[in-house]
């Protein structure tokens, strides 16, 4: 019994409802299969509620009334409730009434109890997983589903397209790209506009990690500060809108990089020293709870969740 493995007990996590109503299989030992994390079991079967260690609630369904907290059920003393959202503050509606309920937060933010970024930079061991095309038929592209004219990114786009050609895709202009066409389409472009819909702390979405980095286009970033991006992205891997005093100056720089092979290749030097990992599966994210669990504060309660979300 003194073997260290005997000290590790199984942890059970109940996902109260699936994010955005899309469910995935939880049969088998998913955390071990997908993430190499043992003793960690996921379920979406609500009848397990009285016995599970952790219950996870995705904010979207709480906020729009598609799901409700089980406040009528007796809450086991040792059970912890997790508030989950990968959206920036502006998209987290109806949060005021959720004070005093949750023990832990799970978000892209680095100061969440369970941080789950959209991607991370890892040191590279010399194996190249990057398939870059040298055949660039497109200068820059942007995929946007929810276009709002009053957003900073809309203003920058409207101004930038006067100087450089930008291919536009997504729900907004009815040129949707199916998932299997997304990266191949972007990879034909020199640049990709990684414009976040919200400029908020730590919010760097798949627009950078997947759309730009995985396609092998240079990201032009609008969103968190350069310092925030530099802390998590590979070195010299992106161009930041805030570095330029005007859109005209940004456009001139993009044209210079496009025309100068050495300047352009400089933005991909990181391929030799780093690689990126993206997180796209909710199951893989939920397994992260088990890794963090031993060090999570067991008596914590978010009395003012709204205050934390907007901080």
C-alpha positions as CSV (number, residue, x, y, z in Angstrom):
1,X,0.0,0.0,0.0
2,X,3.0,2.3,0.3
3,X,3.3,2.5,-3.5
4,X,2.8,6.1,-4.6
5,X,0.2,5.1,-7.1
6,X,-2.0,3.9,-4.3
7,X,-2.2,7.5,-3.1
8,X,-3.8,8.7,-6.3
9,X,-7.6,8.3,-6.1
10,X,-9.9,8.4,-9.1
11,X,-11.5,11.7,-9.8
12,X,-14.9,12.0,-11.3
13,X,-16.1,15.0,-13.3
14,X,-19.7,15.5,-14.3
15,X,-20.4,17.8,-17.3
16,X,-23.9,19.1,-16.5
17,X,-24.6,20.1,-20.1
18,X,-22.6,20.1,-23.3
19,X,-21.3,23.4,-24.6
20,X,-23.5,24.7,-27.4
21,X,-25.5,21.5,-27.3
22,X,-22.9,19.4,-29.2
23,X,-22.1,16.1,-27.3
24,X,-19.1,13.8,-27.7
25,X,-18.5,10.2,-26.6
26,X,-17.3,9.7,-23.0
27,X,-17.1,5.9,-23.1
28,X,-13.8,4.4,-22.1
29,X,-11.0,6.2,-20.3
30,X,-11.0,9.4,-22.4
31,X,-8.5,11.4,-20.3
32,X,-6.0,8.6,-20.6
33,X,-6.6,8.1,-24.3
34,X,-6.6,11.7,-25.3
35,X,-4.3,13.4,-22.8
36,X,-2.4,10.7,-21.0
37,X,-4.0,11.7,-17.8
38,X,-4.9,8.8,-15.5
39,X,-7.5,8.4,-12.7
40,X,-9.7,11.0,-14.3
41,X,-13.2,10.1,-15.4
42,X,-15.7,12.2,-17.3
43,X,-19.4,11.7,-17.4
44,X,-22.5,13.6,-18.7
45,X,-24.9,11.3,-16.8
46,X,-26.7,13.5,-14.3
47,X,-27.7,10.6,-12.1
48,X,-24.1,10.5,-11.0
49,X,-24.5,13.9,-9.4
50,X,-24.6,12.8,-5.7
51,X,-21.2,11.0,-6.0
52,X,-19.0,13.0,-8.4
53,X,-16.1,15.2,-7.2
54,X,-16.6,18.0,-9.6
55,X,-19.5,19.4,-11.6
56,X,-18.8,21.6,-14.6
57,X,-21.3,24.2,-15.9
58,X,-20.8,25.9,-19.3
59,X,-21.9,29.5,-19.0
60,X,-23.7,29.9,-22.4
61,X,-26.5,27.4,-21.5
62,X,-27.0,28.9,-18.0
63,X,-27.2,32.4,-19.5
64,X,-29.7,31.7,-22.2
65,X,-31.9,29.4,-20.0
66,X,-31.2,26.2,-21.9
67,X,-30.0,24.7,-18.6
68,X,-30.3,25.5,-14.9
69,X,-28.2,25.0,-11.9
70,X,-29.4,22.0,-9.7
71,X,-30.0,24.3,-6.7
72,X,-32.9,22.0,-5.6
73,X,-30.5,19.1,-5.1
74,X,-28.5,18.6,-1.9
75,X,-24.9,19.6,-2.7
76,X,-22.4,17.1,-1.3
77,X,-20.0,18.9,1.0
78,X,-16.8,17.8,-0.8
79,X,-18.1,18.5,-4.3
80,X,-16.8,21.4,-6.3
81,X,-18.6,23.4,-8.9
82,X,-16.8,24.9,-11.9
83,X,-17.8,27.8,-14.0
84,X,-16.7,27.3,-17.6
85,X,-16.5,29.8,-20.4
86,X,-14.1,30.4,-23.3
87,X,-15.8,33.6,-24.3
88,X,-14.5,37.2,-23.6
89,X,-16.5,39.2,-20.9
90,X,-18.7,40.9,-23.5
91,X,-20.2,37.5,-24.5
92,X,-20.9,36.3,-20.9
93,X,-24.4,37.6,-20.3
94,X,-26.6,37.2,-17.2
95,X,-23.7,36.6,-14.9
96,X,-24.9,38.7,-12.0
97,X,-27.1,36.1,-10.4
98,X,-24.3,33.5,-10.3
99,X,-22.5,34.9,-7.2
100,X,-21.8,32.6,-4.3
101,X,-22.3,29.4,-6.3
102,X,-19.0,28.4,-7.9
103,X,-15.7,27.2,-6.4
104,X,-13.5,27.4,-9.4
105,X,-13.3,29.2,-12.8
106,X,-12.3,27.6,-16.0
107,X,-11.4,30.0,-18.8
108,X,-8.7,31.0,-21.3
109,X,-7.4,33.5,-18.7
110,X,-4.1,32.7,-17.1
111,X,-5.5,33.7,-13.7
112,X,-8.4,31.2,-13.9
113,X,-8.3,28.3,-11.4
114,X,-8.2,26.0,-14.4
115,X,-6.6,27.9,-17.3
116,X,-7.5,26.4,-20.7
117,X,-5.9,28.5,-23.4
118,X,-6.8,28.0,-27.1
119,X,-3.2,27.0,-27.7
120,X,0.2,27.0,-26.3
121,X,3.8,27.3,-27.5
122,X,6.1,24.3,-26.7
123,X,9.8,23.9,-27.3
124,X,10.5,22.0,-30.6
125,X,12.8,19.0,-30.7
126,X,13.8,19.4,-34.3
127,X,10.9,17.5,-35.9
128,X,9.0,19.6,-38.3
129,X,5.3,19.3,-38.4
130,X,4.9,22.4,-40.5
131,X,3.7,22.0,-44.1
132,X,4.1,25.4,-45.6
133,X,3.2,26.2,-49.1
134,X,5.4,28.4,-51.2
135,X,2.6,29.0,-53.7
136,X,0.9,32.1,-52.4
137,X,-2.0,33.3,-54.6
138,X,-3.5,35.4,-51.9
139,X,-2.1,38.4,-50.0
140,X,-4.2,38.4,-46.9
141,X,-7.4,36.7,-45.7
142,X,-9.9,37.1,-42.8
143,X,-12.6,34.7,-41.6
144,X,-15.3,36.4,-39.7
145,X,-18.7,35.1,-38.7
146,X,-20.1,37.9,-36.4
147,X,-19.2,41.2,-38.0
148,X,-20.3,44.3,-36.0
149,X,-19.5,47.7,-37.6
150,X,-18.8,49.3,-34.2
151,X,-15.9,46.9,-33.4
152,X,-12.3,48.1,-33.6
153,X,-11.6,45.2,-36.0
154,X,-14.3,46.4,-38.4
155,X,-12.8,49.8,-38.6
156,X,-9.3,48.5,-39.1
157,X,-10.5,46.1,-41.8
158,X,-12.5,48.8,-43.7
159,X,-9.5,51.0,-43.7
160,X,-6.9,48.3,-44.5
161,X,-8.7,47.0,-47.5
162,X,-8.1,50.3,-49.3
163,X,-4.4,49.5,-49.3
164,X,-4.1,45.8,-49.7
165,X,-6.3,43.0,-51.1
166,X,-8.1,41.0,-48.4
167,X,-10.0,37.8,-49.1
168,X,-13.0,37.6,-46.8
169,X,-14.7,34.4,-45.7
170,X,-17.3,33.3,-43.1
171,X,-20.9,33.8,-42.2
172,X,-20.8,37.5,-42.6
173,X,-20.4,37.7,-46.4
174,X,-22.0,34.2,-46.9
175,X,-18.7,32.7,-48.0
176,X,-18.5,30.0,-45.3
177,X,-15.5,27.8,-45.3
178,X,-16.2,24.2,-44.2
179,X,-13.7,22.9,-41.6
180,X,-11.7,20.9,-44.0
181,X,-11.2,23.9,-46.3
182,X,-10.3,26.4,-43.7
183,X,-6.5,25.8,-43.3
184,X,-5.9,25.0,-47.0
185,X,-7.5,28.2,-48.0
186,X,-5.7,30.4,-45.5
187,X,-2.4,28.7,-46.3
188,X,-2.5,30.2,-49.8
189,X,-2.2,33.6,-48.1
190,X,0.9,35.5,-46.9
191,X,-1.0,37.1,-44.0
192,X,-4.0,36.3,-41.9
193,X,-6.0,38.9,-39.9
194,X,-6.1,37.4,-36.4
195,X,-8.6,40.1,-35.3
196,X,-10.3,39.2,-32.0
197,X,-14.0,40.3,-31.6
198,X,-13.1,41.7,-28.2
199,X,-10.0,43.4,-26.8
200,X,-9.8,41.8,-23.3
201,X,-7.2,40.4,-21.0
202,X,-5.6,37.2,-22.2
203,X,-8.2,36.7,-24.9
204,X,-6.3,35.0,-27.8
205,X,-8.5,32.6,-29.6
206,X,-8.2,30.0,-32.4
207,X,-7.9,33.0,-34.8
208,X,-4.2,33.1,-33.9
209,X,-3.4,29.5,-32.8
210,X,-5.2,27.6,-35.5
211,X,-6.2,29.9,-38.3
212,X,-2.8,31.6,-38.7
213,X,-0.1,29.5,-37.1
214,X,-1.4,26.1,-38.3
215,X,-2.0,27.4,-41.8
216,X,1.5,28.9,-42.1
217,X,0.3,32.5,-42.6
218,X,1.8,35.4,-40.7
219,X,-0.8,36.6,-38.1
220,X,-1.7,40.3,-38.0
221,X,-2.9,40.6,-34.5
222,X,-5.6,42.9,-33.1
223,X,-6.7,42.1,-29.5
224,X,-4.7,41.8,-26.4
225,X,-1.5,43.9,-26.1
226,X,1.8,42.9,-27.7
227,X,3.2,42.0,-24.3
228,X,0.3,39.6,-23.7
229,X,0.8,37.9,-27.1
230,X,4.6,37.8,-26.6
231,X,4.1,36.0,-23.3
232,X,2.4,33.0,-25.0
233,X,3.2,33.0,-28.8
234,X,6.4,31.8,-30.4
235,X,9.2,34.5,-30.7
236,X,8.9,36.9,-33.7
237,X,5.8,35.1,-35.0
238,X,3.3,37.8,-35.5
239,X,2.7,41.4,-36.5
240,X,0.8,43.6,-34.0
241,X,-1.6,46.3,-35.2
242,X,-0.9,48.4,-32.2
243,X,2.8,48.8,-33.3
244,X,1.7,51.2,-36.1
245,X,0.5,54.7,-35.8
246,X,-1.9,54.3,-38.7
247,X,-3.5,51.7,-40.9
248,X,-1.5,53.1,-43.8
249,X,1.7,52.5,-42.0
250,X,0.6,48.9,-41.2
251,X,-0.3,48.3,-44.8
252,X,3.1,49.7,-46.0
253,X,4.9,47.3,-43.6
254,X,2.9,44.3,-44.8
255,X,3.8,45.2,-48.4
256,X,7.5,45.4,-47.4
257,X,7.4,42.0,-45.7
258,X,5.6,40.5,-48.7
259,X,8.2,41.8,-51.1
260,X,11.3,41.0,-49.0
261,X,12.0,37.2,-48.8
262,X,14.3,37.5,-45.8
263,X,11.9,39.7,-43.8
264,X,9.1,37.3,-44.6
265,X,11.0,34.1,-43.7
266,X,12.1,35.8,-40.5
267,X,8.5,35.3,-39.2
268,X,8.9,31.5,-39.5
269,X,12.3,31.1,-37.9
270,X,10.4,29.9,-34.8
271,X,9.5,26.7,-36.6
272,X,13.1,25.5,-35.9
273,X,12.8,26.1,-32.1
274,X,9.2,25.9,-31.2
275,X,5.9,24.2,-32.0
276,X,2.4,25.0,-31.1
277,X,-0.4,22.8,-29.6
278,X,-4.0,23.7,-30.0
279,X,-6.8,22.7,-27.8
280,X,-10.1,22.1,-29.6
281,X,-11.9,19.3,-27.8
282,X,-14.0,19.9,-24.7
283,X,-13.0,16.5,-23.3
284,X,-9.3,17.3,-23.5
285,X,-10.0,20.5,-21.7
286,X,-12.1,18.9,-18.9
287,X,-9.2,16.4,-18.2
288,X,-7.1,19.4,-17.3
289,X,-9.2,19.7,-14.1
290,X,-7.6,16.5,-12.8
291,X,-4.1,17.9,-13.4
292,X,-4.9,21.0,-11.4
293,X,-7.1,19.4,-8.8
294,X,-4.4,18.6,-6.1
295,X,-3.4,22.3,-5.9
296,X,-6.9,23.9,-6.2
297,X,-8.1,25.8,-3.2
298,X,-10.8,23.6,-1.7
299,X,-12.7,26.3,0.3
300,X,-12.8,28.9,-2.4
301,X,-16.2,30.5,-3.4
302,X,-16.7,33.2,-6.1
303,X,-19.1,35.5,-4.2
304,X,-18.8,38.1,-7.0
305,X,-18.3,36.0,-10.2
306,X,-19.3,39.0,-12.4
307,X,-16.5,41.1,-10.8
308,X,-13.9,38.4,-11.6
309,X,-15.1,37.9,-15.2
310,X,-14.9,41.7,-15.8
311,X,-11.7,42.3,-14.0
